[in-house]
Amino acid sequence: MTATLKALVLGCSLKKSPAPSSSELLGREVLAALSDHDVDGELIRIVDHDVRFGVSTDEGDGDEWPAIREKLLASDILVIATPIWMGQPSSVCKMVLERLDAELSETDEQGRLLTYGKVAVVAVVGNEDGAHHVTAEVIQALNDVGFTIPAAGGTYWVGEAMQTVNYDQAGPKPDTTGKATKTLAVNAAHLAKLLAAQPYPAG
């Protein structure tokens, strides 16, 4: 069956490719789960691109955010995959959210934000506490700029605090994370299909 929806994962690791990234791994697991529901997608590791700090759609001078934004606007589902650092989303994740702030000034011919009708979910990894806090912080920001959040729209894994084992090194993955990822995927795909069939009304 041909995929009818598209997803974009923005990987917010601090490490450039090809360095291993636990947040990228979980992001790819979300893509795999979404593919079971006729959703095709790709992952972009933000630090592999020259994305500038700012709150506009294009910061100029070689800024690579506009090309990423074009893919985002062509997608039905946005996945933010971020590690936890000091109990917070990564600085890369925060930069992405700041760039998304520009969407508050972008509307279609009916006055709706271009992000209306798009679903957003969050994947979080870390070897310290803070997954619920990070998920809440990112989801709030995404909802503020027009994305719709499905029920159970977050998945996460946290290892033992103050240890060095990361998700990509953890061996067999816990059933809890796998189940959360599958639930996230089915709910995100379901909601995206509903919104594609019946968009939000003009404001």
C-alpha positions as semicolon CSV with decimal commas, in nm:
position;residue;x (nm);y (nm);z (nm)
1;M;0,000;0,000;0,000
2;T;0,130;0,345;-0,091
3;A;0,187;0,574;0,205
4;T;-0,066;0,856;0,213
5;L;0,092;1,064;0,488
6;K;0,439;1,205;0,547
7;A;0,635;1,248;0,867
8;L;0,948;1,447;0,943
9;V;1,170;1,373;1,241
10;L;1,395;1,656;1,356
11;G;1,676;1,496;1,553
12;C;1,809;1,736;1,813
13;S;2,126;1,555;1,918
14;L;2,428;1,769;2,000
15;K;2,646;1,528;1,799
16;K;2,700;1,548;1,424
17;S;2,671;1,241;1,203
18;P;2,802;0,976;1,194
19;A;2,836;0,981;1,574
20;P;2,581;0,749;1,739
21;S;2,272;0,927;1,867
22;S;2,019;0,777;2,106
23;S;1,761;1,044;2,023
24;E;1,803;0,965;1,653
25;L;1,757;0,595;1,726
26;L;1,430;0,658;1,908
27;G;1,323;0,897;1,632
28;R;1,383;0,624;1,374
29;E;1,185;0,380;1,586
30;V;0,896;0,627;1,576
31;L;0,927;0,637;1,195
32;A;0,924;0,258;1,182
33;A;0,611;0,248;1,397
34;L;0,445;0,514;1,180
35;S;0,522;0,313;0,866
36;D;0,284;0,045;0,998
37;H;0,008;0,304;0,950
38;D;0,090;0,411;0,594
39;V;0,311;0,702;0,696
40;D;0,635;0,758;0,506
41;G;0,906;0,981;0,647
42;E;1,264;1,091;0,695
43;L;1,491;1,210;0,972
44;I;1,708;1,521;0,968
45;R;1,979;1,564;1,231
46;I;1,974;1,940;1,280
47;V;2,343;1,979;1,370
48;D;2,438;1,832;1,032
49;H;2,303;2,154;0,879
50;D;2,387;2,522;0,912
51;V;2,072;2,624;1,096
52;R;2,103;2,974;1,239
53;F;1,970;3,107;1,565
54;G;1,670;3,335;1,522
55;V;1,293;3,362;1,515
56;S;1,229;3,418;1,145
57;T;1,163;3,172;0,863
58;D;1,494;3,268;0,700
59;E;1,791;3,421;0,880
60;G;1,979;3,467;0,549
61;D;2,351;3,426;0,479
62;G;2,336;3,054;0,405
63;D;2,080;2,961;0,670
64;E;1,963;2,605;0,597
65;W;1,642;2,625;0,800
66;P;1,429;2,731;0,500
67;A;1,500;2,400;0,322
68;I;1,414;2,206;0,638
69;R;1,103;2,418;0,687
70;E;0,993;2,333;0,331
71;K;1,005;1,963;0,419
72;L;0,822;2,032;0,744
73;L;0,542;2,213;0,563
74;A;0,514;1,921;0,320
75;S;0,469;1,679;0,610
76;D;0,160;1,581;0,804
77;I;0,340;1,473;1,122
78;L;0,635;1,638;1,295
79;V;0,845;1,440;1,540
80;I;1,085;1,622;1,770
81;A;1,348;1,379;1,902
82;T;1,563;1,528;2,176
83;P;1,803;1,417;2,445
84;I;1,777;1,545;2,801
85;W;2,060;1,771;2,920
86;M;2,054;1,903;3,276
87;G;1,685;1,820;3,296
88;Q;1,606;2,026;2,985
89;P;1,551;1,972;2,612
90;S;1,879;2,005;2,424
91;S;1,991;2,349;2,311
92;V;1,939;2,229;1,954
93;C;1,578;2,144;2,034
94;K;1,525;2,488;2,186
95;M;1,673;2,649;1,874
96;V;1,427;2,452;1,659
97;L;1,137;2,570;1,875
98;E;1,259;2,928;1,843
99;R;1,266;2,894;1,464
100;L;0,913;2,754;1,473
101;D;0,800;3,070;1,653
102;A;0,809;3,238;1,311
103;E;0,509;3,027;1,208
104;L;0,286;3,252;1,419
105;S;0,319;3,510;1,140
106;E;0,259;3,270;0,849
107;T;-0,100;3,205;0,739
108;D;-0,289;3,060;0,444
109;E;-0,547;3,241;0,232
110;Q;-0,812;3,174;0,498
111;G;-0,606;3,318;0,779
112;R;-0,507;2,986;0,937
113;L;-0,153;2,912;1,053
114;L;0,031;2,687;0,809
115;T;0,091;2,448;1,098
116;Y;-0,281;2,401;1,156
117;G;-0,377;2,052;1,050
118;K;-0,030;1,915;1,126
119;V;0,028;1,672;1,410
120;A;0,332;1,689;1,638
121;V;0,478;1,432;1,877
122;V;0,789;1,408;2,094
123;A;1,055;1,142;2,158
124;V;1,291;1,191;2,453
125;V;1,598;1,001;2,575
126;G;1,844;1,048;2,858
127;N;2,031;0,890;3,145
128;E;1,888;1,130;3,398
129;D;1,547;1,234;3,523
130;G;1,338;1,485;3,331
131;A;1,156;1,302;3,050
132;H;0,811;1,420;3,159
133;H;0,933;1,777;3,203
134;V;1,103;1,781;2,861
135;T;0,799;1,626;2,691
136;A;0,567;1,882;2,850
137;E;0,791;2,175;2,760
138;V;0,826;2,074;2,395
139;I;0,461;1,981;2,348
140;Q;0,348;2,313;2,493
141;A;0,572;2,504;2,254
142;L;0,457;2,301;1,953
143;N;0,092;2,352;2,043
144;D;0,154;2,726;2,088
145;V;0,272;2,755;1,727
146;G;-0,025;2,567;1,582
147;F;0,050;2,195;1,588
148;T;-0,209;1,948;1,714
149;I;-0,099;1,697;1,977
150;P;-0,256;1,350;1,983
151;A;-0,342;1,154;2,295
152;A;-0,026;0,989;2,434
153;G;0,184;1,204;2,202
154;G;0,516;1,135;2,371
155;T;0,755;0,841;2,405
156;Y;1,071;0,827;2,612
157;W;1,349;0,622;2,766
158;V;1,561;0,718;3,063
159;G;1,848;0,514;3,198
160;E;1,982;0,504;3,548
161;A;2,074;0,850;3,671
162;M;2,440;0,952;3,673
163;Q;2,539;0,651;3,459
164;T;2,688;0,639;3,111
165;V;2,468;0,381;2,936
166;N;2,264;0,546;2,662
167;Y;1,957;0,419;2,478
168;D;2,161;0,306;2,178
169;Q;2,380;0,097;2,411
170;A;2,109;-0,039;2,637
171;G;2,063;-0,381;2,477
172;P;1,706;-0,515;2,480
173;K;1,469;-0,221;2,496
174;P;1,201;-0,203;2,765
175;D;0,849;-0,299;2,663
176;T;0,722;0,027;2,812
177;T;0,911;0,242;2,559
178;G;0,813;0,018;2,269
179;K;0,446;0,024;2,367
180;A;0,453;0,402;2,412
181;T;0,611;0,442;2,067
182;K;0,348;0,221;1,903
183;T;0,065;0,407;2,078
184;L;0,213;0,740;1,976
185;A;0,234;0,623;1,614
186;V;-0,121;0,489;1,584
187;N;-0,272;0,797;1,750
188;A;-0,060;1,041;1,547
189;A;-0,146;0,870;1,218
190;H;-0,516;0,853;1,309
191;L;-0,530;1,221;1,401
192;A;-0,332;1,328;1,093
193;K;-0,576;1,141;0,867
194;L;-0,873;1,306;1,037
195;L;-0,723;1,653;0,999
196;A;-0,631;1,590;0,635
197;A;-0,990;1,492;0,563
198;Q;-1,146;1,773;0,766
199;P;-0,918;2,075;0,821
200;Y;-0,969;2,330;1,094
201;P;-1,217;2,604;0,998
202;A;-1,100;2,952;0,910
203;G;-1,057;3,177;1,213
